[in-house]
Amino acid sequence: MEVEKQHNFDVDLGNLMAFDSTHTFPSQPPLSREELIKQSLLKGTHLVQAIADALFTLPSTEDVDGPLVNLPQPLTKLPREKHLPKPKPPTKWEVFAKKKGIQKRKKDKIVYDEQTGTWKRRYGYDRANDEDAVPIIEAKPTDDPAGDPFAKRKENKKQRVEKQEKNRLQNLKEAAKFGALPSHIQLAATSLPITGTQAAPKKVTKDELGNVAGLAATATASGGKFDKKLPGEKPAQHKGKYRKFLPVVEGTGMGSLEREQTEKILNKIMSKNSHDILNVQKAVTMHTVKKEKKRRSENGNASATDKRSDKKSDKNFKTQKKSFKKGNFKKGKAKGK
């Protein structure tokens, strides 16, 4: 590998970056793609080596995993990954407050509670002037005597919360038009409904309603076969194919299909990968060896049988010879007479 001087390299250890501002590729003659790749890899190797040499010049501390160094502050200002955030458009309340000259002021966290005569928190648990803690509501001349003031107060609060949530979503929609929201909030805000927290209910068509009714009718164990039909109800339409399961117990009829399917798949896999699964040369060698062993064992058994017969004949001959010497043969012959 060529050795190149590294004093021309600009090394920024804060970003772990190095570059050569004086390096250029020759334009004449034009380099081929392979030559460009080769020179780029060579230049990248030199730059990485320059970063490694600069890192080892920094003071380090020993650790279990190796030496650790503190990188200096970056010298090169890198461009932003995302664009600068745009200012959010003013909300309706901010526009109204600016028009009327209303100044935003910070409220105290502790306020005076007129019911108990003590100071309490403005918000949260056991807050001051809590409407739910009022046992008696003073009736006004315009109130309905038959109405429930507690239920009416609860309904008014619910309406205020819904109106506030609607305004919040509307403000998000306006800010999303100007692109003044982060990417994840921008994506969520574009799918928000303007009318409120819930989207408008979709109108169900006749076909969709019939499909749902058919699914509900066929959800039983019998597939709706023994269910009672309503007047005017049409039979459920079964779209697609029924699932067929093979019997568990093997037999001569349907029970043998599972074994046939298994053998079919196995034969298909073996025929496709026969060059990987079956070694013909090895199989022939093993067959020859097995045949030779069988022949030797047969020859060995035959020779062992012959040896046993020879030993038996020799034993009989020795027995007869011994009997002849003792005279048993003569006695037997005399008895025969």
Phi, psi and omega in degrees: 000140181290142177263124184242142178293139186253007181284344178274354182279138173263114185251126176243097183290336179298324177258003185051054186225144176216144180208158180246108184285344183261359185277136176219149175272140181292136180269334180232122355284155181295136181279150176282170181296318180296321180291321177297317179296319180297314179293324179295317178296322179294316179293320177297323177297318179295321180291319178295322178295324178294320178295318180296319179296322180290327179294323182285351175275347181279151176293137186232162175237142182281143179218171180297322181277350181134187180289140178243139179232153174263121182286143177286178178291142180298144179260335184258131177272113181274151180291158179290147175287322181240163181288163178296139181295138178274147179293141180288143176291150181292146177282174180296322180291321179295322176295317180294318181294323178292324180292322182271354180076029180277125180264137179281127179233153182279131181270151177287146179283335181249128179231166181273130178264116183287335183287315182261347181072027179233170177264131181224173178290149180287322182232163175097196183290139180054048181279166181281146177055045180283126182292327182289341181270000181276116182281335184230133177249126180287128182279144177260159180298333182273355182286153178279123181296332182273353182277163178260109183294328180291318178293323178294319179295322179294322178292321178296320178295320179297320178294322179295320179294318179294322178293321179294320179293323177296318178295323180295317179293324177294322177294322177295322178297317180294319179292328179291330178296325180273356182069033184261018179244156172300164188299316183289324177287326179298318180294321180287325183290329180291340180260006181279141175285148182279332187283339182168198183283337182247143178286158180294136182296137180281138180286127182275129179278171181292320180293318179296319177296322177293324178294319179294319178295323177293321177295319179293325181288329182263014182274358180277175182294328181271003181070027180080012184288322184254012179278151178283134180268141176283158178296127181084003181279132180274154178297144183292140179270124179265105179269138180091192183252151175283147176281132180246132179245138178284150179294152182285318183277130181279140179210194182278339183265248182293336183294335181277352181294323181297318179294320179295318178295320178297316178295324179296315179294318180296317178295324179294318180293318181291322178291328179287322182246037183293328180291338178266329187274314188252127175253106187295316181299317179293322180294318179296318179297316180296322178295319179295317180296317180296321179294320179294319178297320179296318180294319179295319179295322177295317178296321178295320179294320180294316179294324179294323177294318178297317180297319180294321178293321177295316178298321181293319179293320177297322181293319178295320180295319179294325179293317179296319179297319180293320180294323180295323179292325182280349179091010179294330182294319181292319180297321178293324180290321178294322179295329180293326178293000000 
